[in-house]
Amino acid sequence: MEISKIRILVTRAGEMQGPTIVDLAYVDGIPYAVFEWENKEGSDPFPLYKVRLDPRGLMQLPPNENSNLKYQYRLSVEDPRPFF
């Protein structure tokens, strides 16, 4: 699974939270913004809370030696994590 960092505008309960950096993971060739991973003993981590992204909204950023941020998403997404 290819994983990098993406800057994305996030809403929560319909309110804009602002830009957030999360993991960008490709699962079966489909890009997802991953907000939280689940780690189970004896297996690889897998995306627990994720949002499927439209590849047309991905914008690759120029390389920056001071940051591992590689992409920006042109649309906002709703944070998929539940409220506790």
PDB file with SEQRES, HELIX, SHEET and CRYST1 records, atoms N, CA, C and O in Angstrom:
SEQRES   1 A   84  MET GLU ILE SER LYS ILE ARG ILE LEU VAL THR ARG ALA          
SEQRES   2 A   84  GLY GLU MET GLN GLY PRO THR ILE VAL ASP LEU ALA TYR          
SEQRES   3 A   84  VAL ASP GLY ILE PRO TYR ALA VAL PHE GLU TRP GLU ASN          
SEQRES   4 A   84  LYS GLU GLY SER ASP PRO PHE PRO LEU TYR LYS VAL ARG          
SEQRES   5 A   84  LEU ASP PRO ARG GLY LEU MET GLN LEU PRO PRO ASN GLU          
SEQRES   6 A   84  ASN SER ASN LEU LYS TYR GLN TYR ARG LEU SER VAL GLU          
SEQRES   7 A   84  ASP PRO ARG PRO PHE PHE                                      
HELIX    1 AA1 PRO A   55  GLY A   57  5                                   3    
SHEET    1 AA1 6 PHE A  46  ARG A  52  0                                        
SHEET    2 AA1 6 ILE A  30  GLU A  38 -1                                        
SHEET    3 AA1 6 GLU A  15  VAL A  27 -1                                        
SHEET    4 AA1 6 ILE A   3  ARG A  12 -1                                        
SHEET    5 AA1 6 LEU A  69  GLU A  78  1                                        
SHEET    6 AA1 6 LEU A  58  GLN A  60 -1                                        
CRYST1    1.000    1.000    1.000  90.00  90.00  90.00 P 1           1          
ATOM      1  N   MET A   1       0.858  -1.173   0.000  1.00  0.00           N  
ATOM      2  CA  MET A   1       0.000   0.000   0.000  1.00  0.00           C  
ATOM      3  C   MET A   1       0.904   1.237   0.000  1.00  0.00           C  
ATOM      4  O   MET A   1       1.760   1.396   0.870  1.00  0.00           O  
ATOM      5  N   GLU A   2       0.700   2.096  -0.980  1.00  0.00           N  
ATOM      6  CA  GLU A   2       1.460   3.344  -1.084  1.00  0.00           C  
ATOM      7  C   GLU A   2       0.843   4.393  -0.162  1.00  0.00           C  
ATOM      8  O   GLU A   2      -0.358   4.654  -0.233  1.00  0.00           O  
ATOM      9  N   ILE A   3       1.667   4.997   0.708  1.00  0.00           N  
ATOM     10  CA  ILE A   3       1.162   5.982   1.672  1.00  0.00           C  
ATOM     11  C   ILE A   3       2.010   7.246   1.587  1.00  0.00           C  
ATOM     12  O   ILE A   3       3.239   7.177   1.571  1.00  0.00           O  
ATOM     13  N   SER A   4       1.351   8.396   1.532  1.00  0.00           N  
ATOM     14  CA  SER A   4       2.029   9.694   1.589  1.00  0.00           C  
ATOM     15  C   SER A   4       1.149  10.655   2.377  1.00  0.00           C  
ATOM     16  O   SER A   4       0.126  10.249   2.928  1.00  0.00           O  
ATOM     17  N   LYS A   5       1.533  11.909   2.434  1.00  0.00           N  
ATOM     18  CA  LYS A   5       0.779  12.921   3.192  1.00  0.00           C  
ATOM     19  C   LYS A   5       0.024  13.837   2.237  1.00  0.00           C  
ATOM     20  O   LYS A   5       0.499  14.157   1.147  1.00  0.00           O  
ATOM     21  N   ILE A   6      -1.174  14.255   2.677  1.00  0.00           N  
ATOM     22  CA  ILE A   6      -2.008  15.139   1.875  1.00  0.00           C  
ATOM     23  C   ILE A   6      -2.615  16.222   2.764  1.00  0.00           C  
ATOM     24  O   ILE A   6      -3.007  15.969   3.903  1.00  0.00           O  
ATOM     25  N   ARG A   7      -2.682  17.433   2.215  1.00  0.00           N  
ATOM     26  CA  ARG A   7      -3.363  18.540   2.902  1.00  0.00           C  
ATOM     27  C   ARG A   7      -4.769  18.624   2.317  1.00  0.00           C  
ATOM     28  O   ARG A   7      -4.958  18.648   1.101  1.00  0.00           O  
ATOM     29  N   ILE A   8      -5.746  18.667   3.218  1.00  0.00           N  
ATOM     30  CA  ILE A   8      -7.136  18.593   2.792  1.00  0.00           C  
ATOM     31  C   ILE A   8      -7.990  19.495   3.681  1.00  0.00           C  
ATOM     32  O   ILE A   8      -7.731  19.610   4.879  1.00  0.00           O  
ATOM     33  N   LEU A   9      -8.994  20.128   3.105  1.00  0.00           N  
ATOM     34  CA  LEU A   9      -9.937  20.919   3.901  1.00  0.00           C  
ATOM     35  C   LEU A   9     -10.957  19.969   4.508  1.00  0.00           C  
ATOM     36  O   LEU A   9     -11.563  19.161   3.804  1.00  0.00           O  
ATOM     37  N   VAL A  10     -11.143  20.071   5.820  1.00  0.00           N  
ATOM     38  CA  VAL A  10     -11.999  19.125   6.532  1.00  0.00           C  
ATOM     39  C   VAL A  10     -13.175  19.848   7.172  1.00  0.00           C  
ATOM     40  O   VAL A  10     -13.026  20.905   7.784  1.00  0.00           O  
ATOM     41  N   THR A  11     -14.355  19.242   7.012  1.00  0.00           N  
ATOM     42  CA  THR A  11     -15.537  19.695   7.739  1.00  0.00           C  
ATOM     43  C   THR A  11     -15.887  18.627   8.758  1.00  0.00           C  
ATOM     44  O   THR A  11     -15.578  17.449   8.576  1.00  0.00           O  
ATOM     45  N   ARG A  12     -16.531  19.050   9.826  1.00  0.00           N  
ATOM     46  CA  ARG A  12     -16.988  18.114  10.864  1.00  0.00           C  
ATOM     47  C   ARG A  12     -18.344  18.611  11.313  1.00  0.00           C  
ATOM     48  O   ARG A  12     -18.489  19.758  11.736  1.00  0.00           O  
ATOM     49  N   ALA A  13     -19.342  17.738  11.217  1.00  0.00           N  
ATOM     50  CA  ALA A  13     -20.727  18.097  11.543  1.00  0.00           C  
ATOM     51  C   ALA A  13     -21.161  19.314  10.724  1.00  0.00           C  
ATOM     52  O   ALA A  13     -21.911  20.167  11.201  1.00  0.00           O  
ATOM     53  N   GLY A  14     -20.676  19.376   9.482  1.00  0.00           N  
ATOM     54  CA  GLY A  14     -21.077  20.448   8.583  1.00  0.00           C  
ATOM     55  C   GLY A  14     -20.336  21.757   8.760  1.00  0.00           C  
ATOM     56  O   GLY A  14     -20.580  22.700   8.008  1.00  0.00           O  
ATOM     57  N   GLU A  15     -19.432  21.846   9.739  1.00  0.00           N  
ATOM     58  CA  GLU A  15     -18.681  23.083   9.978  1.00  0.00           C  
ATOM     59  C   GLU A  15     -17.236  22.921   9.526  1.00  0.00           C  
ATOM     60  O   GLU A  15     -16.600  21.900   9.785  1.00  0.00           O  
ATOM     61  N   MET A  16     -16.730  23.942   8.847  1.00  0.00           N  
ATOM     62  CA  MET A  16     -15.362  23.908   8.346  1.00  0.00           C  
ATOM     63  C   MET A  16     -14.377  23.918   9.513  1.00  0.00           C  
ATOM     64  O   MET A  16     -14.424  24.790  10.381  1.00  0.00           O  
ATOM     65  N   GLN A  17     -13.491  22.933   9.512  1.00  0.00           N  
ATOM     66  CA  GLN A  17     -12.448  22.834  10.538  1.00  0.00           C  
ATOM     67  C   GLN A  17     -11.132  23.423  10.043  1.00  0.00           C  
ATOM     68  O   GLN A  17     -10.255  23.762  10.837  1.00  0.00           O  
ATOM     69  N   GLY A  18     -11.005  23.541   8.723  1.00  0.00           N  
ATOM     70  CA  GLY A  18      -9.797  24.110   8.138  1.00  0.00           C  
ATOM     71  C   GLY A  18      -8.913  23.047   7.519  1.00  0.00           C  
ATOM     72  O   GLY A  18      -9.275  21.872   7.472  1.00  0.00           O  
ATOM     73  N   PRO A  19      -7.746  23.472   7.041  1.00  0.00           N  
ATOM     74  CA  PRO A  19      -6.840  22.518   6.408  1.00  0.00           C  
ATOM     75  C   PRO A  19      -6.235  21.568   7.438  1.00  0.00           C  
ATOM     76  O   PRO A  19      -5.869  21.969   8.542  1.00  0.00           O  
ATOM     77  N   THR A  20      -6.143  20.314   7.051  1.00  0.00           N  
ATOM     78  CA  THR A  20      -5.616  19.263   7.918  1.00  0.00           C  
ATOM     79  C   THR A  20      -4.692  18.384   7.088  1.00  0.00           C  
ATOM     80  O   THR A  20      -4.940  18.165   5.903  1.00  0.00           O  
ATOM     81  N   ILE A  21      -3.643  17.888   7.696  1.00  0.00           N  
ATOM     82  CA  ILE A  21      -2.748  16.960   7.007  1.00  0.00           C  
ATOM     83  C   ILE A  21      -3.049  15.557   7.509  1.00  0.00           C  
ATOM     84  O   ILE A  21      -2.988  15.280   8.707  1.00  0.00           O  
ATOM     85  N   VAL A  22      -3.374  14.680   6.567  1.00  0.00           N  
ATOM     86  CA  VAL A  22      -3.673  13.281   6.878  1.00  0.00           C  
ATOM     87  C   VAL A  22      -2.881  12.403   5.910  1.00  0.00           C  
ATOM     88  O   VAL A  22      -2.189  12.905   5.024  1.00  0.00           O  
ATOM     89  N   ASP A  23      -2.991  11.101   6.088  1.00  0.00           N  
ATOM     90  CA  ASP A  23      -2.332  10.173   5.182  1.00  0.00           C  
ATOM     91  C   ASP A  23      -3.158  10.001   3.916  1.00  0.00           C  
ATOM     92  O   ASP A  23      -4.388   9.983   3.954  1.00  0.00           O  
ATOM     93  N   LEU A  24      -2.463   9.876   2.807  1.00  0.00           N  
ATOM     94  CA  LEU A  24      -3.074   9.522   1.531  1.00  0.00           C  
ATOM     95  C   LEU A  24      -2.642   8.098   1.237  1.00  0.00           C  
ATOM     96  O   LEU A  24      -1.449   7.824   1.101  1.00  0.00           O  
ATOM     97  N   ALA A  25      -3.602   7.191   1.138  1.00  0.00           N  
ATOM     98  CA  ALA A  25      -3.294   5.787   0.878  1.00  0.00           C  
ATOM     99  C   ALA A  25      -4.082   5.316  -0.330  1.00  0.00           C  
ATOM    100  O   ALA A  25      -5.250   5.663  -0.503  1.00  0.00           O  
ATOM    101  N   TYR A  26      -3.433   4.530  -1.153  1.00  0.00           N  
ATOM    102  CA  TYR A  26      -4.101   3.915  -2.293  1.00  0.00           C  
ATOM    103  C   TYR A  26      -4.446   2.483  -1.915  1.00  0.00           C  
ATOM    104  O   TYR A  26      -3.569   1.683  -1.588  1.00  0.00           O  
ATOM    105  N   VAL A  27      -5.727   2.174  -1.964  1.00  0.00           N  
ATOM    106  CA  VAL A  27      -6.213   0.827  -1.677  1.00  0.00           C  
ATOM    107  C   VAL A  27      -6.834   0.306  -2.965  1.00  0.00           C  
ATOM    108  O   VAL A  27      -7.828   0.849  -3.446  1.00  0.00           O  
ATOM    109  N   ASP A  28      -6.248  -0.743  -3.517  1.00  0.00           N  
ATOM    110  CA  ASP A  28      -6.694  -1.296  -4.801  1.00  0.00           C  
ATOM    111  C   ASP A  28      -6.744  -0.224  -5.883  1.00  0.00           C  
ATOM    112  O   ASP A  28      -7.650  -0.214  -6.716  1.00  0.00           O  
ATOM    113  N   GLY A  29      -5.757   0.686  -5.865  1.00  0.00           N  
ATOM    114  CA  GLY A  29      -5.655   1.728  -6.876  1.00  0.00           C  
ATOM    115  C   GLY A  29      -6.552   2.930  -6.662  1.00  0.00           C  
ATOM    116  O   GLY A  29      -6.566   3.842  -7.488  1.00  0.00           O  
ATOM    117  N   ILE A  30      -7.304   2.951  -5.567  1.00  0.00           N  
ATOM    118  CA  ILE A  30      -8.235   4.046  -5.276  1.00  0.00           C  
ATOM    119  C   ILE A  30      -7.650   4.901  -4.151  1.00  0.00           C  
ATOM    120  O   ILE A  30      -7.250   4.364  -3.118  1.00  0.00           O  
ATOM    121  N   PRO A  31      -7.593   6.249  -4.338  1.00  0.00           N  
ATOM    122  CA  PRO A  31      -7.030   7.106  -3.286  1.00  0.00           C  
ATOM    123  C   PRO A  31      -8.018   7.350  -2.146  1.00  0.00           C  
ATOM    124  O   PRO A  31      -9.206   7.580  -2.369  1.00  0.00           O  
ATOM    125  N   TYR A  32      -7.498   7.292  -0.925  1.00  0.00           N  
ATOM    126  CA  TYR A  32      -8.283   7.563   0.282  1.00  0.00           C  
ATOM    127  C   TYR A  32      -7.513   8.515   1.184  1.00  0.00           C  
ATOM    128  O   TYR A  32      -6.292   8.415   1.304  1.00  0.00           O  
ATOM    129  N   ALA A  33      -8.228   9.438   1.816  1.00  0.00           N  
ATOM    130  CA  ALA A  33      -7.675  10.232   2.908  1.00  0.00           C  
ATOM    131  C   ALA A  33      -7.913   9.414   4.169  1.00  0.00           C  
ATOM    132  O   ALA A  33      -9.057   9.114   4.512  1.00  0.00           O  
ATOM    133  N   VAL A  34      -6.841   9.053   4.856  1.00  0.00           N  
ATOM    134  CA  VAL A  34      -6.946   8.203   6.044  1.00  0.00           C  
ATOM    135  C   VAL A  34      -6.776   9.074   7.284  1.00  0.00           C  
ATOM    136  O   VAL A  34      -5.733   9.694   7.490  1.00  0.00           O  
ATOM    137  N   PHE A  35      -7.824   9.106   8.104  1.00  0.00           N  
ATOM    138  CA  PHE A  35      -7.822   9.917   9.318  1.00  0.00           C  
ATOM    139  C   PHE A  35      -7.309   9.131  10.519  1.00  0.00           C  
ATOM    140  O   PHE A  35      -6.776   9.713  11.464  1.00  0.00           O  
ATOM    141  N   GLU A  36      -7.467   7.818  10.484  1.00  0.00           N  
ATOM    142  CA  GLU A  36      -7.014   6.995  11.609  1.00  0.00           C  
ATOM    143  C   GLU A  36      -6.769   5.575  11.112  1.00  0.00           C  
ATOM    144  O   GLU A  36      -7.512   5.043  10.288  1.00  0.00           O  
ATOM    145  N   TRP A  37      -5.698   4.979  11.644  1.00  0.00           N  
ATOM    146  CA  TRP A  37      -5.329   3.607  11.294  1.00  0.00           C  
ATOM    147  C   TRP A  37      -5.649   2.680  12.459  1.00  0.00           C  
ATOM    148  O   TRP A  37      -5.630   3.085  13.622  1.00  0.00           O  
ATOM    149  N   GLU A  38      -5.940   1.435  12.124  1.00  0.00           N  
ATOM    150  CA  GLU A  38      -6.113   0.417  13.163  1.00  0.00           C  
ATOM    151  C   GLU A  38      -4.913  -0.511  13.109  1.00  0.00           C  
ATOM    152  O   GLU A  38      -4.545  -1.018  12.049  1.00  0.00           O  
ATOM    153  N   ASN A  39      -4.312  -0.722  14.263  1.00  0.00           N  
ATOM    154  CA  ASN A  39      -3.160  -1.615  14.377  1.00  0.00           C  
ATOM    155  C   ASN A  39      -3.580  -2.850  15.152  1.00  0.00           C  
ATOM    156  O   ASN A  39      -3.913  -2.772  16.335  1.00  0.00           O  
ATOM    157  N   LYS A  40      -3.560  -3.980  14.483  1.00  0.00           N  
ATOM    158  CA  LYS A  40      -3.852  -5.251  15.147  1.00  0.00           C  
ATOM    159  C   LYS A  40      -2.569  -6.057  15.205  1.00  0.00           C  
ATOM    160  O   LYS A  40      -1.794  -6.106  14.250  1.00  0.00           O  
ATOM    161  N   GLU A  41      -2.367  -6.682  16.341  1.00  0.00           N  
ATOM    162  CA  GLU A  41      -1.161  -7.473  16.533  1.00  0.00           C  
ATOM    163  C   GLU A  41      -1.086  -8.577  15.483  1.00  0.00           C  
ATOM    164  O   GLU A  41      -2.055  -9.295  15.237  1.00  0.00           O  
ATOM    165  N   GLY A  42       0.089  -8.692  14.871  1.00  0.00           N  
ATOM    166  CA  GLY A  42       0.304  -9.744  13.896  1.00  0.00           C  
ATOM    167  C   GLY A  42      -0.145  -9.405  12.483  1.00  0.00           C  
ATOM    168  O   GLY A  42      -0.062 -10.253  11.596  1.00  0.00           O  
ATOM    169  N   SER A  43      -0.616  -8.188  12.254  1.00  0.00           N  
ATOM    170  CA  SER A  43      -1.023  -7.813  10.895  1.00  0.00           C  
ATOM    171  C   SER A  43      -0.608  -6.372  10.611  1.00  0.00           C  
ATOM    172  O   SER A  43      -0.291  -5.605  11.520  1.00  0.00           O  
ATOM    173  N   ASP A  44      -0.620  -6.035   9.348  1.00  0.00           N  
ATOM    174  CA  ASP A  44      -0.279  -4.671   8.945  1.00  0.00           C  
ATOM    175  C   ASP A  44      -1.392  -3.722   9.352  1.00  0.00           C  
ATOM    176  O   ASP A  44      -2.554  -4.121   9.414  1.00  0.00           O  
ATOM    177  N   PRO A  45      -1.047  -2.458   9.632  1.00  0.00           N  
ATOM    178  CA  PRO A  45      -2.092  -1.466   9.925  1.00  0.00           C  
ATOM    179  C   PRO A  45      -3.019  -1.315   8.716  1.00  0.00           C  
ATOM    180  O   PRO A  45      -2.589  -1.447   7.570  1.00  0.00           O  
ATOM    181  N   PHE A  46      -4.285  -1.039   8.988  1.00  0.00           N  
ATOM    182  CA  PHE A  46      -5.209  -0.793   7.875  1.00  0.00           C  
ATOM    183  C   PHE A  46      -6.064   0.424   8.196  1.00  0.00           C  
ATOM    184  O   PHE A  46      -6.292   0.741   9.363  1.00  0.00           O  
ATOM    185  N   PRO A  47      -6.540   1.111   7.145  1.00  0.00           N  
ATOM    186  CA  PRO A  47      -7.319   2.337   7.348  1.00  0.00           C  
ATOM    187  C   PRO A  47      -8.621   2.063   8.089  1.00  0.00           C  
ATOM    188  O   PRO A  47      -9.457   1.288   7.625  1.00  0.00           O  
ATOM    189  N   LEU A  48      -8.788   2.704   9.242  1.00  0.00           N  
ATOM    190  CA  LEU A  48     -10.004   2.534  10.031  1.00  0.00           C  
ATOM    191  C   LEU A  48     -11.042   3.580   9.633  1.00  0.00           C  
ATOM    192  O   LEU A  48     -12.188   3.242   9.339  1.00  0.00           O  
ATOM    193  N   TYR A  49     -10.637   4.851   9.625  1.00  0.00           N  
ATOM    194  CA  TYR A  49     -11.535   5.939   9.215  1.00  0.00           C  
ATOM    195  C   TYR A  49     -10.929   6.603   7.988  1.00  0.00           C  
ATOM    196  O   TYR A  49      -9.870   7.226   8.059  1.00  0.00           O  
ATOM    197  N   LYS A  50     -11.615   6.458   6.871  1.00  0.00           N  
ATOM    198  CA  LYS A  50     -11.083   6.949   5.606  1.00  0.00           C  
ATOM    199  C   LYS A  50     -12.197   7.545   4.756  1.00  0.00           C  
ATOM    200  O   LYS A  50     -13.377   7.256   4.956  1.00  0.00           O  
ATOM    201  N   VAL A  51     -11.794   8.386   3.798  1.00  0.00           N  
ATOM    202  CA  VAL A  51     -12.723   8.994   2.853  1.00  0.00           C  
ATOM    203  C   VAL A  51     -12.169   8.759   1.456  1.00  0.00           C  
ATOM    204  O   VAL A  51     -11.014   9.078   1.174  1.00  0.00           O  
ATOM    205  N   ARG A  52     -12.994   8.205   0.591  1.00  0.00           N  
ATOM    206  CA  ARG A  52     -12.584   7.989  -0.797  1.00  0.00           C  
ATOM    207  C   ARG A  52     -12.463   9.342  -1.496  1.00  0.00           C  
ATOM    208  O   ARG A  52     -13.336  10.200  -1.363  1.00  0.00           O  
ATOM    209  N   LEU A  53     -11.376   9.522  -2.240  1.00  0.00           N  
ATOM    210  CA  LEU A  53     -11.114  10.779  -2.930  1.00  0.00           C  
ATOM    211  C   LEU A  53     -11.265  10.608  -4.439  1.00  0.00           C  
ATOM    212  O   LEU A  53     -10.980   9.545  -4.991  1.00  0.00           O  
ATOM    213  N   ASP A  54     -11.712  11.660  -5.083  1.00  0.00           N  
ATOM    214  CA  ASP A  54     -11.772  11.692  -6.541  1.00  0.00           C  
ATOM    215  C   ASP A  54     -10.367  12.029  -7.036  1.00  0.00           C  
ATOM    216  O   ASP A  54      -9.844  13.090  -6.694  1.00  0.00           O  
ATOM    217  N   PRO A  55      -9.742  11.162  -7.826  1.00  0.00           N  
ATOM    218  CA  PRO A  55      -8.374  11.418  -8.282  1.00  0.00           C  
ATOM    219  C   PRO A  55      -8.222  12.751  -9.018  1.00  0.00           C  
ATOM    220  O   PRO A  55      -7.133  13.324  -9.037  1.00  0.00           O  
ATOM    221  N   ARG A  56      -9.297  13.243  -9.621  1.00  0.00           N  
ATOM    222  CA  ARG A  56      -9.219  14.520 -10.347  1.00  0.00           C  
ATOM    223  C   ARG A  56      -8.989  15.697  -9.405  1.00  0.00           C  
ATOM    224  O   ARG A  56      -8.559  16.762  -9.846  1.00  0.00           O  
ATOM    225  N   GLY A  57      -9.270  15.521  -8.106  1.00  0.00           N  
ATOM    226  CA  GLY A  57      -9.074  16.589  -7.130  1.00  0.00           C  
ATOM    227  C   GLY A  57      -7.696  16.604  -6.503  1.00  0.00           C  
ATOM    228  O   GLY A  57      -7.366  17.517  -5.747  1.00  0.00           O  
ATOM    229  N   LEU A  58      -6.880  15.590  -6.814  1.00  0.00           N  
ATOM    230  CA  LEU A  58      -5.526  15.517  -6.252  1.00  0.00           C  
ATOM    231  C   LEU A  58      -4.580  16.439  -7.014  1.00  0.00           C  
ATOM    232  O   LEU A  58      -4.569  16.452  -8.244  1.00  0.00           O  
ATOM    233  N   MET A  59      -3.804  17.192  -6.287  1.00  0.00           N  
ATOM    234  CA  MET A  59      -2.815  18.070  -6.899  1.00  0.00           C  
ATOM    235  C   MET A  59      -1.466  17.770  -6.247  1.00  0.00           C  
ATOM    236  O   MET A  59      -1.300  17.936  -5.039  1.00  0.00           O  
ATOM    237  N   GLN A  60      -0.508  17.327  -7.060  1.00  0.00           N  
ATOM    238  CA  GLN A  60       0.817  17.031  -6.524  1.00  0.00           C  
ATOM    239  C   GLN A  60       1.548  18.340  -6.251  1.00  0.00           C  
ATOM    240  O   GLN A  60       1.549  19.251  -7.079  1.00  0.00           O  
ATOM    241  N   LEU A  61       2.170  18.416  -5.079  1.00  0.00           N  
ATOM    242  CA  LEU A  61       2.908  19.607  -4.676  1.00  0.00           C  
ATOM    243  C   LEU A  61       4.378  19.465  -5.063  1.00  0.00           C  
ATOM    244  O   LEU A  61       4.882  18.348  -5.176  1.00  0.00           O  
ATOM    245  N   PRO A  62       5.071  20.590  -5.269  1.00  0.00           N  
ATOM    246  CA  PRO A  62       6.503  20.500  -5.575  1.00  0.00           C  
ATOM    247  C   PRO A  62       7.266  19.922  -4.381  1.00  0.00           C  
ATOM    248  O   PRO A  62       6.863  20.121  -3.234  1.00  0.00           O  
ATOM    249  N   PRO A  63       8.358  19.213  -4.641  1.00  0.00           N  
ATOM    250  CA  PRO A  63       9.152  18.645  -3.543  1.00  0.00           C  
ATOM    251  C   PRO A  63       9.639  19.732  -2.591  1.00  0.00           C  
ATOM    252  O   PRO A  63       9.983  20.840  -3.003  1.00  0.00           O  
ATOM    253  N   ASN A  64       9.658  19.384  -1.305  1.00  0.00           N  
ATOM    254  CA  ASN A  64      10.118  20.312  -0.275  1.00  0.00           C  
ATOM    255  C   ASN A  64      10.918  19.500   0.734  1.00  0.00           C  
ATOM    256  O   ASN A  64      10.388  18.584   1.362  1.00  0.00           O  
ATOM    257  N   GLU A  65      12.181  19.833   0.886  1.00  0.00           N  
ATOM    258  CA  GLU A  65      13.042  19.054   1.787  1.00  0.00           C  
ATOM    259  C   GLU A  65      12.673  19.222   3.252  1.00  0.00           C  
ATOM    260  O   GLU A  65      13.111  18.430   4.086  1.00  0.00           O  
ATOM    261  N   ASN A  66      11.874  20.237   3.587  1.00  0.00           N  
ATOM    262  CA  ASN A  66      11.476  20.474   4.976  1.00  0.00           C  
ATOM    263  C   ASN A  66      10.129  19.847   5.326  1.00  0.00           C  
ATOM    264  O   ASN A  66       9.668  19.969   6.461  1.00  0.00           O  
ATOM    265  N   SER A  67       9.497  19.182   4.369  1.00  0.00           N  
ATOM    266  CA  SER A  67       8.163  18.623   4.619  1.00  0.00           C  
ATOM    267  C   SER A  67       7.983  17.341   3.821  1.00  0.00           C  
ATOM    268  O   SER A  67       8.519  17.199   2.722  1.00  0.00           O  
ATOM    269  N   ASN A  68       7.221  16.410   4.387  1.00  0.00           N  
ATOM    270  CA  ASN A  68       6.900  15.188   3.652  1.00  0.00           C  
ATOM    271  C   ASN A  68       5.521  15.282   2.993  1.00  0.00           C  
ATOM    272  O   ASN A  68       4.982  14.279   2.525  1.00  0.00           O  
ATOM    273  N   LEU A  69       4.955  16.493   2.960  1.00  0.00           N  
ATOM    274  CA  LEU A  69       3.663  16.738   2.333  1.00  0.00           C  
ATOM    275  C   LEU A  69       3.823  16.645   0.818  1.00  0.00           C  
ATOM    276  O   LEU A  69       4.642  17.355   0.234  1.00  0.00           O  
ATOM    277  N   LYS A  70       3.039  15.766   0.176  1.00  0.00           N  
ATOM    278  CA  LYS A  70       3.202  15.547  -1.259  1.00  0.00           C  
ATOM    279  C   LYS A  70       2.002  15.976  -2.091  1.00  0.00           C  
ATOM    280  O   LYS A  70       2.145  16.247  -3.283  1.00  0.00           O  
ATOM    281  N   TYR A  71       0.809  16.041  -1.475  1.00  0.00           N  
ATOM    282  CA  TYR A  71      -0.400  16.334  -2.249  1.00  0.00           C  
ATOM    283  C   TYR A  71      -1.296  17.325  -1.524  1.00  0.00           C  
ATOM    284  O   TYR A  71      -1.201  17.525  -0.313  1.00  0.00           O  
ATOM    285  N   GLN A  72      -2.161  17.932  -2.308  1.00  0.00           N  
ATOM    286  CA  GLN A  72      -3.239  18.758  -1.783  1.00  0.00           C  
ATOM    287  C   GLN A  72      -4.507  18.320  -2.502  1.00  0.00           C  
ATOM    288  O   GLN A  72      -4.471  17.949  -3.675  1.00  0.00           O  
ATOM    289  N   TYR A  73      -5.633  18.367  -1.784  1.00  0.00           N  
ATOM    290  CA  TYR A  73      -6.909  17.988  -2.389  1.00  0.00           C  
ATOM    291  C   TYR A  73      -7.730  19.242  -2.586  1.00  0.00           C  
ATOM    292  O   TYR A  73      -7.804  20.084  -1.692  1.00  0.00           O  
ATOM    293  N   ARG A  74      -8.345  19.375  -3.740  1.00  0.00           N  
ATOM    294  CA  ARG A  74      -9.026  20.616  -4.119  1.00  0.00           C  
ATOM    295  C   ARG A  74     -10.442  20.754  -3.581  1.00  0.00           C  
ATOM    296  O   ARG A  74     -11.057  21.809  -3.735  1.00  0.00           O  
ATOM    297  N   LEU A  75     -10.964  19.722  -2.960  1.00  0.00           N  
ATOM    298  CA  LEU A  75     -12.322  19.752  -2.416  1.00  0.00           C  
ATOM    299  C   LEU A  75     -12.270  19.497  -0.918  1.00  0.00           C  
ATOM    300  O   LEU A  75     -11.291  18.945  -0.416  1.00  0.00           O  
ATOM    301  N   SER A  76     -13.308  19.893  -0.204  1.00  0.00           N  
ATOM    302  CA  SER A  76     -13.356  19.584   1.226  1.00  0.00           C  
ATOM    303  C   SER A  76     -14.003  18.216   1.422  1.00  0.00           C  
ATOM    304  O   SER A  76     -14.776  17.753   0.583  1.00  0.00           O  
ATOM    305  N   VAL A  77     -13.675  17.583   2.535  1.00  0.00           N  
ATOM    306  CA  VAL A  77     -14.262  16.284   2.878  1.00  0.00           C  
ATOM    307  C   VAL A  77     -14.769  16.338   4.311  1.00  0.00           C  
ATOM    308  O   VAL A  77     -14.292  17.130   5.125  1.00  0.00           O  
ATOM    309  N   GLU A  78     -15.736  15.490   4.605  1.00  0.00           N  
ATOM    310  CA  GLU A  78     -16.295  15.382   5.955  1.00  0.00           C  
ATOM    311  C   GLU A  78     -15.460  14.383   6.755  1.00  0.00           C  
ATOM    312  O   GLU A  78     -15.204  13.271   6.293  1.00  0.00           O  
ATOM    313  N   ASP A  79     -15.043  14.779   7.937  1.00  0.00           N  
ATOM    314  CA  ASP A  79     -14.287  13.903   8.832  1.00  0.00           C  
ATOM    315  C   ASP A  79     -15.162  12.689   9.163  1.00  0.00           C  
ATOM    316  O   ASP A  79     -16.263  12.854   9.687  1.00  0.00           O  
ATOM    317  N   PRO A  80     -14.687  11.470   8.864  1.00  0.00           N  
ATOM    318  CA  PRO A  80     -15.515  10.278   9.061  1.00  0.00           C  
ATOM    319  C   PRO A  80     -15.521   9.724  10.484  1.00  0.00           C  
ATOM    320  O   PRO A  80     -16.270   8.793  10.779  1.00  0.00           O  
ATOM    321  N   ARG A  81     -14.703  10.278  11.358  1.00  0.00           N  
ATOM    322  CA  ARG A  81     -14.607   9.719  12.712  1.00  0.00           C  
ATOM    323  C   ARG A  81     -15.851  10.056  13.522  1.00  0.00           C  
ATOM    324  O   ARG A  81     -16.391  11.157  13.419  1.00  0.00           O  
ATOM    325  N   PRO A  82     -16.303   9.095  14.331  1.00  0.00           N  
ATOM    326  CA  PRO A  82     -17.500   9.342  15.147  1.00  0.00           C  
ATOM    327  C   PRO A  82     -17.197  10.290  16.305  1.00  0.00           C  
ATOM    328  O   PRO A  82     -16.053  10.416  16.743  1.00  0.00           O  
ATOM    329  N   PHE A  83     -18.232  10.943  16.781  1.00  0.00           N  
ATOM    330  CA  PHE A  83     -18.116  11.765  17.987  1.00  0.00           C  
ATOM    331  C   PHE A  83     -18.230  10.841  19.190  1.00  0.00           C  
ATOM    332  O   PHE A  83     -19.051   9.924  19.193  1.00  0.00           O  
ATOM    333  N   PHE A  84     -17.414  11.077  20.211  1.00  0.00           N  
ATOM    334  CA  PHE A  84     -17.498  10.255  21.426  1.00  0.00           C  
ATOM    335  C   PHE A  84     -17.914  11.103  22.581  1.00  0.00           C  
ATOM    336  O   PHE A  84     -18.044  10.603  23.699  1.00  0.00           O  
TER     337      PHE A  84                                                      
END                                                                             
